[in-house]
Amino acid sequence: MGRNLLYIFAVVILFVTLFACEDEGYMSSPDAQLKFSADTVTFDTIFTTIGSTTQRFTVKNQYEEPILVSSIRLAGGEMSSFRLNVNGMVGNDLFDVEVPGHDSIYIFVEVTIDPTGQNLPMVVQDSIVFSTNTNLQDVQLVAYGQDFTLIKGEKIGTSTWTAEKPYLVYDYALVDSTATLTIEPGAKIYFHKNAGLYVKGTIIADGTFEQPIQFLSDRLEASYKNVPDQWNTVLLFSGSHNNVFNYVTIKNANIGLQVGTIEHEGFASVRLTNSKIENMAYAGLFAIKSKVYSYNSVIANCGFYAAALLVGGDYEFYHTTIANYWGNYGSKARSTASLVLSNILVIEGSDGSKVTYTGDLEKATFGNSIVYGNISNELELGNNGESAFNFLFDHCILQVPDTLNTSNKEHFNRVLKGVAADPQFVDPYEYVYELDSLSAAIDAGAMEYAVKFPLDILNRNRTNDDGPDLGAYERVSKKNEE
C-alpha cells in the first residue's frame, strides 16, 4: 500500500513538473499588453451573400519573452458574419496561440453578410477578443453591406432597372433583339470579373446630373477604385439602334462601350452625352462601322485607345474631352494613339492568316473638342485610299507632331497643336479633366457649337463669357460664378 502511494505521488510530481516546464518561459504578468496594427478593421460596402476581400492586421509582442494568448475568439461566436484565420489556423475560437518575443502574428478576416431585404446600406459589427494572462483586449470589426438584385447569365426581355437597389451582373446580361432595357436615373450596375452587358435590342440609360447612372466593378474596396480590367464591356451588337447613354459613368472594364460588331451585318447606333468612360484596359469607346452622336463626354485613360473608330461609320463629337494619361497600371508604356480614325481593319489569325475589313468613313466630325495625352502623337489616321475617308477637326486641340500638315481646311479648321496648346488639365492622373487657369482651351471654341450645347458636363453655362472652352468642361471664374 505504501509503495502504491509513493508511486502515485511520483506520478503527480511528474505531471506538475511537466506542466510547470510547459509554462516556463512565457510572460505571465497580467499587465502584458498585445500591440495591434489597427484597433478597428473596416470593410467597405460589400454585397450580401457574396463575401468580401480579405482584410488583415498584425498582433505584436513588444516584450522579450514569448506570450501565450490563451484564446482568440469572435465575440459573436459561430453566429458571427465574420471568419478568422490566425497564422494559417482557421476558426472563430482558437486557443493557446504563441506570439514570440519581439515578433508578430497575422490575423486575416473575411465577412459575408446575409440579406435582410433592406434596400438601404446596412452595418454589421463584431469584435475579436484576445485573452492573455487574464487580460482582455479587443479589435473592432465593422462591415457595410448592401442588398442587390442578381443577374446571372440571363436573357432580358423588355424591362426597367430601377435605382431602388443595385444590380449585380455575373457572367452576362443579354438584352434580346426585340427588347428594350430602360435604366432609371440613379441606378448602379455592378459587374463581377469577366461579366458584361450585351445588347442586341435597345438600351436606354438616361440619367440626370443629380442622379447619374453607374456601370462599375463589384470590387468596392478603396484599393480597387481605379484598377482597370475588372469586368468585360457594354457591347451593342450591329443591328442595335436608338441606344441612349446620358449622364452615365462606365469605369474599370476591358472595353468601356463597344458599338457594333465586325462579324454581323449592319451597324449599331448610340447617343452618348454628358458621360464618362474611364480607365479601361484596352479601349474606352470601340466603334466598328457604326454611328455615334456625342457631346459633353469624357473618354480617358485606357491601355491602348481612348476612342477607336474603325471600318468607317458616321461619328459626331462636340465638346468632347479625349485624354489618355495611361501609365499607372500598365506593365509597359502605351504606344498607341488615343484616337484612331480608320476605314480599314486587318485581323490576324493565330495561324498567320489575315482578314481585311473596309468601310466608308462617311463622317467623323469633332467640334470644340480636345484630343490629348502623354505621348507625342495622340491621333492615328488609317486610310486605305479606296473607301471614303471624311473627317473634320473644327476648333480643337490635338496632341500631334508639329510636322503634321493641318492646312487642309476640309479636315482641320482652327486647330491648336504643339506645346503652346497644352489644355492644362487640373490633374489628369487623378481623373480631373477640368481646365486650369492657363489652359489653351479657354475661350478657344466656336460659338456655333456652344449655342447647341450651352451647358457643360457640370451644368455650367459656356455662353456667358468671351467664348466657349474646348472639351467637356467650361472653366468658370469666381467672378462669373458670383
C-alpha positions in Angstrom: 0.0 0.0 0.0 2.8 2.4 0.9 4.6 1.6 -2.3 1.5 2.4 -4.3 1.1 5.7 -2.6 4.7 6.5 -3.4 4.1 5.6 -7.0 1.0 7.8 -7.2 2.9 10.7 -5.6 5.7 10.3 -8.0 3.3 10.5 -11.0 1.6 13.6 -9.6 5.0 15.3 -9.1 6.0 14.3 -12.7 2.8 15.9 -14.1 3.2 19.0 -12.1 6.8 19.3 -13.2 5.8 18.8 -16.9 3.2 21.5 -16.7 5.5 23.8 -14.9 8.1 23.3 -17.6 5.4 23.9 -20.3 4.5 27.3 -18.7 8.1 28.2 -18.1 9.4 30.9 -20.4 6.1 32.6 -21.2 5.5 36.0 -19.9 3.0 35.6 -17.0 2.3 39.2 -16.0 -1.4 40.1 -16.1 -0.3 43.6 -17.2 1.1 42.2 -20.5 -0.4 44.1 -23.5 -0.5 43.0 -27.1 0.0 45.7 -29.7 -2.3 45.8 -32.7 -1.6 47.4 -36.1 -5.3 48.5 -36.1 -7.9 49.0 -33.4 -10.7 48.7 -35.9 -10.9 46.7 -39.1 -13.3 48.2 -41.6 -14.8 46.7 -44.7 -16.1 48.9 -47.5 -19.6 48.3 -48.8 -19.9 44.7 -49.9 -22.8 42.8 -51.5 -24.9 40.5 -49.3 -24.2 36.7 -49.7 -21.2 37.3 -52.0 -18.4 37.7 -49.4 -15.6 40.2 -49.1 -12.0 40.6 -49.8 -9.7 39.6 -47.0 -8.5 42.2 -44.5 -5.6 41.7 -42.2 -3.8 43.2 -39.3 -0.9 42.2 -37.0 -0.7 41.3 -33.4 2.7 42.2 -32.0 4.5 41.1 -28.9 6.6 44.0 -27.8 8.4 42.1 -25.0 11.5 39.9 -25.0 9.6 36.8 -23.6 7.1 35.0 -25.7 3.4 35.5 -24.9 0.9 32.7 -24.9 -2.5 34.0 -25.9 -4.9 31.7 -24.2 -7.8 32.5 -26.6 -8.5 34.5 -29.7 -12.2 34.5 -30.4 -15.0 36.3 -32.2 -17.4 37.8 -29.7 -20.3 36.8 -31.9 -19.1 33.1 -32.0 -20.4 30.8 -34.6 -23.3 33.2 -35.3 -20.8 35.9 -36.5 -20.8 37.1 -40.1 -17.0 37.3 -39.9 -14.4 34.5 -40.2 -10.9 34.3 -38.8 -7.6 32.9 -39.9 -4.8 33.2 -37.4 -1.4 32.4 -38.9 -3.0 29.7 -41.0 -5.3 28.3 -38.4 -9.0 28.7 -39.3 -11.6 29.1 -36.7 -13.7 31.6 -34.8 -12.4 30.4 -31.4 -8.7 29.5 -31.2 -6.6 28.6 -28.1 -3.0 28.8 -26.9 -1.6 30.9 -29.7 2.1 31.8 -29.2 3.5 35.2 -30.1 7.3 35.0 -30.0 9.2 37.8 -28.3 9.6 41.0 -30.4 7.6 39.3 -33.2 4.1 39.4 -34.7 1.4 37.1 -35.9 -1.1 37.9 -38.7 -4.9 37.8 -38.3 -6.9 37.5 -41.5 -10.6 38.4 -41.5 -13.4 37.8 -44.1 -17.1 38.6 -43.9 -20.3 37.5 -45.6 -23.5 39.5 -44.9 -26.8 37.8 -45.0 -29.6 39.6 -47.0 -32.1 41.4 -44.9 -34.5 42.6 -47.6 -33.4 46.2 -47.0 -32.6 48.4 -49.9 -30.5 50.8 -47.8 -26.9 50.0 -46.8 -26.6 48.1 -43.5 -23.9 47.9 -40.9 -22.6 44.6 -39.4 -20.3 44.7 -36.4 -18.4 42.3 -34.2 -15.1 42.2 -32.3 -12.1 39.9 -31.9 -11.4 39.3 -28.2 -7.8 38.4 -27.0 -7.3 36.8 -23.6 -3.7 37.0 -22.3 -2.9 36.1 -18.7 -6.5 37.0 -17.7 -6.1 40.4 -19.5 -8.7 41.1 -22.2 -8.2 43.2 -25.3 -10.3 43.6 -28.5 -10.2 44.7 -32.1 -13.5 46.0 -33.5 -14.8 44.7 -36.9 -17.2 46.9 -39.0 -18.6 45.9 -42.4 -21.1 47.8 -44.6 -23.4 45.7 -46.6 -25.9 46.3 -49.5 -28.6 44.1 -50.7 -28.9 43.7 -54.5 -30.6 42.2 -57.5 -28.6 39.4 -59.1 -28.5 39.0 -62.8 -26.6 35.8 -63.7 -26.3 34.7 -67.3 -29.8 35.9 -68.2 -31.5 36.9 -71.4 -33.5 40.0 -70.7 -36.8 41.0 -72.2 -38.3 44.5 -72.2 -37.8 45.7 -68.6 -36.8 48.5 -66.3 -33.9 48.5 -63.9 -34.6 51.0 -61.1 -32.4 52.8 -58.6 -34.2 51.0 -55.7 -31.1 48.8 -55.1 -28.0 47.9 -57.1 -27.8 45.3 -59.8 -25.0 42.7 -59.8 -24.2 41.0 -63.1 -22.5 37.7 -63.0 -21.4 36.1 -66.4 -23.6 38.2 -68.6 -26.9 40.0 -69.2 -28.2 39.9 -72.7 -30.9 42.3 -74.0 -32.9 40.3 -76.6 -33.1 41.7 -80.1 -36.8 42.6 -79.7 -36.4 44.0 -76.2 -35.7 47.4 -74.6 -33.9 47.7 -71.3 -34.6 51.0 -69.6 -32.3 52.0 -66.7 -33.6 54.7 -64.4 -31.7 57.7 -63.1 -29.5 56.9 -60.1 -29.2 53.2 -60.9 -26.0 51.4 -60.1 -24.9 48.4 -62.2 -22.0 46.3 -60.8 -20.2 43.6 -62.8 -18.3 40.6 -61.5 -15.0 39.6 -63.1 -15.3 38.9 -66.8 -19.0 39.8 -66.8 -20.6 42.1 -69.4 -23.9 43.7 -70.7 -24.6 42.7 -74.2 -27.3 44.4 -76.2 -29.0 43.1 -79.4 -32.1 45.1 -78.8 -32.0 48.6 -77.3 -30.8 50.1 -74.0 -32.0 53.5 -72.7 -29.7 54.6 -69.8 -31.0 58.1 -69.3 -29.6 59.5 -66.1 -29.6 63.1 -64.9 -26.9 65.5 -63.5 -28.3 64.9 -60.0 -28.8 61.2 -60.4 -26.2 59.7 -62.8 -26.2 56.0 -63.8 -23.1 54.0 -63.0 -21.5 50.9 -64.6 -18.8 49.7 -62.2 -16.9 46.6 -60.9 -18.3 44.8 -57.9 -15.0 45.3 -56.1 -15.9 48.2 -53.9 -12.8 48.4 -51.7 -10.9 51.6 -52.0 -7.8 49.8 -53.3 -9.8 48.8 -56.4 -11.2 52.3 -57.1 -9.0 52.8 -60.2 -8.0 49.3 -61.3 -8.9 48.5 -64.9 -10.0 45.2 -66.4 -12.2 44.2 -63.5 -15.1 43.3 -65.9 -15.6 42.9 -69.6 -17.7 45.5 -71.5 -21.0 47.0 -72.5 -21.5 45.8 -76.1 -24.0 47.0 -78.6 -24.3 44.4 -81.4 -24.6 45.5 -85.0 -28.4 45.9 -85.6 -28.9 47.5 -82.2 -30.3 51.0 -82.6 -31.6 54.1 -80.7 -29.4 53.4 -77.7 -29.0 56.2 -75.2 -26.3 56.8 -72.6 -26.9 60.1 -70.8 -25.2 61.1 -67.6 -23.6 57.7 -67.4 -20.2 56.6 -65.9 -18.5 53.5 -67.2 -15.3 52.6 -65.4 -12.6 50.0 -64.9 -13.6 47.4 -67.6 -11.6 45.9 -70.5 -13.6 47.9 -73.2 -16.0 50.5 -71.9 -18.5 50.8 -74.7 -18.3 48.8 -77.9 -20.6 50.0 -80.6 -21.0 47.5 -83.5 -19.6 44.0 -84.2 -17.4 43.1 -87.2 -18.9 39.7 -87.7 -22.5 40.9 -88.1 -24.3 42.7 -90.9 -25.5 46.3 -90.5 -24.4 48.8 -87.8 -25.2 49.9 -84.3 -26.1 53.4 -83.2 -25.9 55.3 -79.9 -26.3 58.7 -78.4 -23.6 59.3 -75.8 -24.0 62.5 -73.9 -22.8 64.0 -70.6 -21.0 60.8 -69.8 -17.6 59.5 -68.6 -15.8 56.4 -69.9 -12.6 56.0 -67.9 -9.8 53.6 -67.1 -10.2 50.7 -69.5 -7.5 48.1 -70.0 -8.0 48.1 -73.8 -10.3 50.9 -75.1 -12.8 53.4 -73.9 -15.1 53.7 -76.9 -14.6 51.0 -79.6 -16.8 51.6 -82.6 -17.0 49.4 -85.7 -18.8 50.6 -88.9 -21.4 52.3 -86.7 -23.0 55.6 -85.7 -22.2 57.6 -82.6 -23.5 61.0 -81.7 -21.8 62.5 -78.7 -21.4 65.7 -76.7 -20.2 66.7 -73.2 -18.4 63.4 -72.8 -15.1 62.4 -71.3 -13.2 59.3 -72.7 -10.0 58.9 -70.8 -7.1 56.7 -69.5 -7.1 53.5 -71.5 -4.3 51.0 -72.1 -4.5 51.1 -75.9 -7.1 53.5 -77.3 -9.4 56.0 -75.7 -11.5 56.0 -78.8 -11.1 53.7 -81.8 -13.5 54.4 -84.7 -12.9 51.6 -87.2 -14.1 50.3 -90.6 -15.8 53.6 -91.4 -19.0 54.8 -89.9 -20.7 58.0 -89.0 -19.5 59.9 -86.0 -20.1 63.3 -84.4 -18.4 64.6 -81.2 -18.9 68.0 -79.8 -17.3 69.5 -76.6 -15.7 66.1 -76.0 -12.6 65.5 -74.0 -10.4 62.6 -75.1 -7.5 62.4 -72.7 -5.1 59.4 -72.3 -2.6 59.5 -69.5 -2.3 55.8 -69.1 0.6 54.5 -67.1 -0.4 53.9 -63.5 -1.3 50.3 -64.0 0.3 49.3 -67.3 3.3 46.9 -67.4 4.7 48.9 -70.2 4.3 52.4 -71.6 1.4 53.0 -74.1 2.5 53.4 -77.7 -0.9 53.6 -79.4 -2.7 56.9 -80.1 -5.7 58.0 -78.0 -7.9 58.5 -81.1 -7.9 56.3 -84.2 -9.9 57.0 -87.3 -9.8 54.3 -89.9 -11.7 52.9 -92.8 -9.8 49.6 -92.7 -9.2 46.9 -90.1 -6.9 43.9 -90.6 -7.3 41.0 -88.2 -4.5 38.4 -88.0 -5.4 34.8 -87.2 -3.3 32.6 -84.9 -2.1 30.7 -88.0 -0.7 33.8 -89.5 -3.6 34.4 -91.9 -5.1 37.9 -92.3 -8.7 39.1 -92.9 -9.2 42.6 -94.1 -12.4 44.6 -93.5 -13.1 48.0 -95.1 -15.9 50.5 -94.9 -16.7 54.1 -95.8 -15.9 56.7 -93.2 -18.9 58.9 -94.1 -18.3 61.4 -91.3 -16.1 62.0 -88.3 -16.7 65.5 -87.0 -15.0 66.8 -83.9 -16.1 70.3 -82.8 -14.8 72.3 -79.8 -13.0 69.2 -78.6 -9.7 68.1 -77.1 -7.5 65.1 -78.0 -4.5 64.9 -75.7 -2.3 62.7 -73.7 1.1 61.7 -72.5 2.7 60.5 -75.8 3.8 62.7 -78.7 1.1 61.6 -81.2 -2.4 61.0 -80.0 -4.1 60.8 -83.4 -3.9 57.9 -85.9 -5.4 58.2 -89.3 -5.9 54.9 -91.2 -6.9 55.5 -94.9 -6.9 52.6 -97.3 -7.1 55.1 -100.3 -10.2 53.4 -101.7 -13.0 53.8 -99.2 -14.4 57.2 -98.2 -12.4 58.9 -95.5 -14.2 62.1 -94.4 -13.2 63.7 -91.1 -13.0 67.3 -89.7 -11.5 68.7 -86.6 -13.0 72.1 -86.1 -11.8 74.4 -83.2 -9.9 71.6 -81.5 -6.7 70.9 -79.6 -4.7 68.0 -80.9 -1.7 66.4 -79.4 0.1 65.7 -82.7 3.6 66.3 -84.0 4.4 69.8 -85.4 5.2 68.1 -88.7 1.5 67.0 -89.2 0.1 69.2 -92.0 -3.1 70.7 -90.7 -3.5 73.3 -93.5 -6.3 71.4 -95.3 -9.5 73.2 -94.3 -11.6 70.2 -95.2 -10.0 68.3 -92.4 -8.6 70.9 -90.0 -10.1 74.2 -89.1 -8.7 76.4 -86.2 -6.7 73.5 -84.8 -4.2 74.2 -82.0 -1.2 71.9 -81.6 2.2 71.9 -80.0 3.5 72.8 -76.6 1.6 76.1 -76.5 -1.7 74.2 -77.0 -1.5 72.2 -73.7 -5.0 72.1 -72.3 -3.6 72.1 -68.8 -6.0 69.7 -67.2 -6.1 70.2 -63.4 -4.9 66.7 -62.6 -5.3 64.1 -65.4 -3.6 61.3 -63.4 -6.3 61.7 -60.8 -9.0 61.8 -63.4 -9.6 65.6 -63.1 -10.0 66.9 -66.6 -11.3 70.4 -65.8 -9.2 73.2 -67.2 -6.5 75.1 -65.2 -6.5 78.9 -65.5 -3.6 78.8 -68.0 -5.2 76.3 -70.4 -5.1 77.0 -74.1 -8.6 75.6 -74.3 -10.2 78.5 -72.6 -12.4 80.7 -74.8 -11.0 78.9 -77.9 -14.2 77.3 -79.1 -16.7 78.2 -81.9 -19.9 79.7 -80.6 -22.0 77.8 -83.2 -21.4 74.6 -81.3 -21.7 76.2 -77.8 -25.3 77.5 -78.6 -26.3 74.0 -79.5 -24.9 72.7 -76.2 -24.9 75.7 -73.8 -24.4 73.7 -70.6 -21.2 71.7 -69.9 -21.0 68.3 -68.2 -21.3 70.0 -64.8 -24.3 72.1 -65.9 -22.2 75.3 -66.2 -23.1 77.7 -68.9 -20.5 78.1 -71.6 -22.0 81.0 -73.4 -21.6 83.7 -70.7 -18.0 84.8 -71.2 -15.7 85.7 -74.1 -16.1 82.4 -75.8 -16.8 78.7 -75.1 -13.9 76.5 -73.8 -12.9 73.4 -75.7 -13.8 70.0 -74.2 -16.5 68.8 -71.9 -15.7 71.3 -69.1 -16.2 75.1 -69.1 -13.9 76.9 -66.8 -16.0 79.4 -64.8 -14.1 82.1 -62.9 -15.2 83.0 -59.4 -16.2 86.5 -60.7 -18.6 84.9 -63.2 -19.9 82.5 -60.7 -20.8 85.4 -58.4 
